[in-house]
């Protein structure tokens, strides 16, 4: 049938429409972002009801419509269901979905973006229940990887004015480095103080910078080794949790500036 097409995608947004239908926004590998109606999805006896839930990955058969396409068949491939029952993981998953919705293109293949989102949703899904610190840590790395794919990730290894390499300094009491959202980079505080045109939005301590610098790693596995290398004392779980929460708030503002979006699910993170 010339009016139908197949796609593999993950449900990122769902809106009730009419009496029984649901409008899905789906990130697909083949066509990027699409919107499609799922007829009868809100009926309890509908075969498509469960398949239209958030963070379901489906093989889809879709009929093209004049204004909106219509999903007629769906075969589920992956369910990120463990995130739904955990507020921290659910909030982090929705957070990443909001960023993807702002970055994804329609009518263009989005293989890299699709695979990156599934990677990070899978990591969140596999975390222990109610491990909120781990959820925020993985959220921060997911955010960074998405920003990097879009070419707008912050630069965290060199002062953007002096070009000098910066390492976190745990030996100097109250050591800090500046971070400028507009420039998307760290900056030495002495340099910023001497130049009124340089804005320092945040002051990062040694732990903040260490965590920030390891967001570009493929995973967070090397972070514990880095903490042992740079610090003389053990970082407590409370300090680590505080560090990840500070980074999320910084990244939230960074996203707002560079993508012009407010992350609605961040309210759940704040809880």
Backbone torsions as a table, in degrees:
resi	resn	phi	psi	omega
1	UNK	NA	124.5	-176.7
2	UNK	-69.1	-21.5	-177.7
3	UNK	-91.0	10.1	179.5
4	UNK	-122.6	157.6	174.0
5	UNK	-149.9	161.0	178.8
6	UNK	-110.1	148.8	177.5
7	UNK	-156.3	154.1	173.3
8	UNK	-113.1	124.8	-174.7
9	UNK	-153.7	168.5	178.6
10	UNK	-117.2	135.0	-178.3
11	UNK	-75.5	122.1	-178.2
12	UNK	-110.0	-23.0	-177.4
13	UNK	-151.7	139.2	179.9
14	UNK	-134.8	132.0	-179.5
15	UNK	-130.4	129.7	174.9
16	UNK	-62.5	141.9	178.5
17	UNK	-144.2	134.0	-175.6
18	UNK	65.2	-156.8	-178.2
19	UNK	-82.2	-36.3	-171.8
20	UNK	-132.3	-3.2	-173.0
21	UNK	-94.1	172.0	177.8
22	UNK	-140.3	136.5	177.0
23	UNK	-100.9	120.0	-178.8
24	UNK	-104.6	141.2	165.8
25	UNK	-106.9	123.4	-168.7
26	UNK	-127.4	133.5	170.7
27	UNK	-91.1	116.9	-179.4
28	UNK	-110.2	154.1	178.0
29	UNK	-69.1	-40.8	-169.0
30	UNK	-85.5	-32.9	-171.5
31	UNK	-125.7	9.1	-178.2
32	UNK	70.1	-138.2	-175.8
33	UNK	-84.3	127.2	176.2
34	UNK	-130.4	155.9	171.5
35	UNK	-118.6	134.8	-177.5
36	UNK	-150.1	144.1	177.0
37	UNK	-83.9	139.7	172.6
38	UNK	-110.5	100.8	-176.9
39	UNK	-62.6	132.5	175.9
40	UNK	69.1	15.1	-174.5
41	UNK	-65.1	-22.7	-178.0
42	UNK	-93.1	4.7	172.8
43	UNK	-84.4	136.0	-176.4
44	UNK	-63.5	-27.4	-178.0
45	UNK	-95.0	8.2	-179.1
46	UNK	-76.6	135.3	177.7
47	UNK	-69.1	-17.8	-178.7
48	UNK	-97.6	-1.8	-175.4
49	UNK	-60.0	-56.2	-178.8
50	UNK	-66.2	-32.9	-177.4
51	UNK	-74.2	-10.7	178.8
52	UNK	-99.6	8.6	178.4
53	UNK	-74.0	161.3	179.7
54	UNK	-63.6	145.0	173.8
55	UNK	63.7	27.6	169.6
56	UNK	-94.3	135.5	176.1
57	UNK	-104.1	123.1	-174.7
58	UNK	-131.0	149.0	160.8
59	UNK	-84.4	126.6	-170.5
60	UNK	-119.6	144.6	166.7
61	UNK	-113.5	123.0	-169.9
62	UNK	-127.6	135.1	176.2
63	UNK	-98.7	128.1	179.3
64	UNK	-71.4	139.0	177.7
65	UNK	-122.0	172.0	-179.1
66	UNK	-65.7	-43.0	-179.9
67	UNK	-113.6	-42.5	179.5
68	UNK	-132.3	141.7	176.5
69	UNK	-78.2	165.4	-176.2
70	UNK	-131.0	129.8	177.4
71	UNK	-84.6	124.8	-179.7
72	UNK	-107.9	-26.6	178.5
73	UNK	-141.4	146.5	177.7
74	UNK	-147.6	129.2	176.1
75	UNK	-117.2	117.1	-175.1
76	UNK	-74.9	132.2	178.6
77	UNK	-104.8	-42.6	-176.6
78	UNK	-142.9	142.3	176.8
79	UNK	-123.3	119.9	175.1
80	UNK	-93.6	55.2	-171.3
81	UNK	-74.2	-26.0	-177.0
82	UNK	-66.7	-22.9	179.3
83	UNK	-73.7	-25.6	-174.5
84	UNK	-68.4	-34.1	-176.6
85	UNK	-88.7	4.2	-177.9
86	UNK	-125.5	115.5	-173.0
87	UNK	-59.0	-42.1	-178.7
88	UNK	-63.6	-46.4	-179.2
89	UNK	-70.3	-36.0	177.5
90	UNK	-64.2	-45.1	179.3
91	UNK	-62.1	-42.4	179.7
92	UNK	-64.8	-40.2	178.8
93	UNK	-64.7	-43.7	178.3
94	UNK	-65.6	-35.7	178.1
95	UNK	-58.6	-50.6	179.4
96	UNK	-63.2	-38.0	179.0
97	UNK	-62.5	-39.2	179.4
98	UNK	-63.5	-38.9	177.9
99	UNK	-65.4	-44.1	179.7
100	UNK	-62.4	-40.1	178.3
101	UNK	-61.7	-30.6	178.4
102	UNK	-80.3	-23.5	-175.9
103	UNK	-97.3	-31.7	-169.7
104	UNK	-69.1	148.6	176.1
105	UNK	-103.4	153.9	173.2
106	UNK	-96.2	151.4	177.2
107	UNK	60.7	27.3	175.0
108	UNK	-138.9	137.9	174.3
109	UNK	-57.9	140.6	-177.4
110	UNK	-131.5	48.3	-174.2
111	UNK	-59.7	-48.1	-177.6
112	UNK	-64.0	-45.6	179.8
113	UNK	-64.0	-42.9	179.3
114	UNK	-59.4	-50.3	-177.3
115	UNK	-66.9	-36.8	179.6
116	UNK	-66.4	-42.0	177.7
117	UNK	-62.8	-44.7	179.6
118	UNK	-62.6	-37.3	178.5
119	UNK	-58.7	-48.6	-175.7
120	UNK	-76.4	-32.9	173.6
121	UNK	-64.7	-37.4	177.7
122	UNK	-63.9	-40.4	178.4
123	UNK	-65.3	-42.5	177.2
124	UNK	-63.3	-42.4	-177.4
125	UNK	-61.8	-31.2	-175.7
126	UNK	-88.2	-3.2	178.3
127	UNK	-70.0	157.0	174.5
128	UNK	-63.7	150.5	179.1
129	UNK	-61.5	138.3	174.1
130	UNK	62.1	22.8	173.1
131	UNK	-90.3	80.4	-171.8
132	UNK	-67.9	-33.1	178.6
133	UNK	-64.5	-44.1	178.1
134	UNK	-64.6	-37.3	179.5
135	UNK	-63.6	-42.7	-179.8
136	UNK	-70.5	-36.8	177.3
137	UNK	-61.0	-48.0	179.2
138	UNK	-68.9	-32.6	174.8
139	UNK	-61.4	-47.1	-179.1
140	UNK	-59.2	-42.9	179.2
141	UNK	-68.9	-37.2	176.0
142	UNK	-61.4	-42.8	177.2
143	UNK	-58.5	-48.8	-176.9
144	UNK	-60.9	-44.7	-179.2
145	UNK	-63.4	-38.5	177.3
146	UNK	-66.4	-41.2	177.5
147	UNK	-64.7	-38.8	179.3
148	UNK	-64.8	-40.9	178.1
149	UNK	-62.5	-34.3	178.1
150	UNK	-83.4	-1.4	177.3
151	UNK	78.6	19.6	-177.1
152	UNK	-129.1	23.3	178.4
153	UNK	-70.0	145.1	178.2
154	UNK	-66.4	153.9	177.8
155	UNK	-99.1	123.5	-166.7
156	UNK	-126.8	12.4	-177.5
157	UNK	-113.6	-16.8	-177.8
158	UNK	-136.5	143.2	170.3
159	UNK	-63.4	128.3	-174.0
160	UNK	-73.4	-11.3	177.2
161	UNK	-94.0	-53.1	-175.7
162	UNK	-86.9	-18.3	-176.6
163	UNK	67.3	12.4	177.7
164	UNK	-77.9	139.3	177.1
165	UNK	-67.6	139.3	-178.4
166	UNK	-121.4	127.1	173.7
167	UNK	-115.4	148.3	177.4
168	UNK	-63.0	134.5	-176.0
169	UNK	-112.1	99.7	-179.5
170	UNK	-86.6	-11.0	-175.7
171	UNK	-85.5	-24.8	179.5
172	UNK	-92.8	123.4	-178.0
173	UNK	-63.0	133.7	177.8
174	UNK	61.7	27.3	177.0
175	UNK	-64.0	140.1	179.4
176	UNK	-146.1	157.1	172.7
177	UNK	-132.7	145.8	-179.5
178	UNK	-82.9	157.5	174.3
179	UNK	-134.0	125.3	-178.9
180	UNK	-108.1	116.4	-178.6
181	UNK	-66.0	-43.4	-177.4
182	UNK	-61.8	-44.7	179.1
183	UNK	-77.1	-20.0	-178.6
184	UNK	66.7	42.6	-174.0
185	UNK	-160.3	162.7	171.8
186	UNK	-81.5	158.4	-179.7
187	UNK	-150.1	140.1	177.9
188	UNK	-66.0	135.3	-175.7
189	UNK	-64.0	-36.0	179.1
190	UNK	-64.3	-37.4	178.6
191	UNK	-67.2	-43.5	-179.8
192	UNK	-65.4	-37.4	179.8
193	UNK	-65.0	-32.9	-178.5
194	UNK	-80.3	-13.7	-177.6
195	UNK	-127.3	103.0	-177.4
196	UNK	-61.9	-16.9	-179.4
197	UNK	-77.0	-12.6	-179.2
198	UNK	-91.4	123.3	179.2
199	UNK	-96.4	127.5	172.6
200	UNK	-104.7	106.6	-179.5
201	UNK	-80.2	-33.6	-179.0
202	UNK	-141.0	150.8	170.5
203	UNK	-108.2	120.1	-179.2
204	UNK	-96.0	133.8	171.9
205	UNK	-85.8	-177.8	-174.7
206	UNK	-62.0	-41.3	179.8
207	UNK	-66.7	-42.6	178.3
208	UNK	-55.7	-47.8	-177.4
209	UNK	-66.5	-39.8	179.5
210	UNK	-61.2	-46.4	178.4
211	UNK	-62.9	-45.6	-179.6
212	UNK	-57.2	-45.8	-175.7
213	UNK	-66.9	-24.1	-178.5
214	UNK	-92.3	2.3	175.2
215	UNK	-68.1	-24.5	-179.5
216	UNK	-78.8	-11.0	177.3
217	UNK	-63.3	155.6	176.5
218	UNK	-58.9	-34.1	176.2
219	UNK	-146.1	179.3	-179.7
220	UNK	-93.6	12.7	-175.1
221	UNK	-63.6	-31.5	-176.1
222	UNK	-84.4	-6.0	-174.0
223	UNK	-65.2	-42.3	-179.0
224	UNK	-61.2	-38.1	177.2
225	UNK	-64.0	-41.2	-179.8
226	UNK	-65.6	-39.2	178.4
227	UNK	-62.2	-42.7	178.3
228	UNK	-64.7	-34.0	-178.0
229	UNK	-71.1	-42.2	-172.0
230	UNK	-89.9	-24.8	-173.0
231	UNK	-107.1	148.8	176.1
232	UNK	-92.9	-21.0	-179.9
233	UNK	-120.0	156.1	-179.9
234	UNK	-70.3	135.4	174.7
235	UNK	-81.4	124.6	-178.2
236	UNK	-73.3	159.8	177.2
237	UNK	-59.8	-36.1	179.9
238	UNK	-66.1	-43.2	178.0
239	UNK	-63.5	-41.6	-179.5
240	UNK	-65.0	-42.9	177.9
241	UNK	-61.4	-42.3	178.1
242	UNK	-63.5	-38.8	178.3
243	UNK	-62.5	-44.8	179.6
244	UNK	-65.9	-36.7	178.9
245	UNK	-67.7	-37.7	176.1
246	UNK	-63.7	-42.5	-179.8
247	UNK	-63.4	-40.5	179.3
248	UNK	-61.6	-41.5	-179.7
249	UNK	-66.0	-38.0	176.9
250	UNK	-65.2	-46.2	-179.9
251	UNK	-63.8	-33.6	178.1
252	UNK	-61.7	-45.5	177.6
253	UNK	-67.8	-35.8	178.2
254	UNK	-62.9	-43.4	177.8
255	UNK	-63.2	-43.4	-179.9
256	UNK	-59.2	-40.8	-178.4
257	UNK	-72.5	-46.5	-170.5
258	UNK	-89.1	-23.2	178.2
259	UNK	-112.5	-6.5	178.4
260	UNK	58.3	42.4	176.4
261	UNK	-132.2	150.1	170.3
262	UNK	-101.0	127.4	-179.2
263	UNK	-80.6	106.1	-176.5
264	UNK	-67.2	-37.3	-177.8
265	UNK	-72.1	-8.9	177.0
266	UNK	-62.4	-23.5	176.7
267	UNK	-61.5	-34.2	176.8
268	UNK	-70.8	-35.1	177.0
269	UNK	-62.9	-40.3	-179.1
270	UNK	-64.7	-27.0	177.9
271	UNK	-69.3	NA	NA
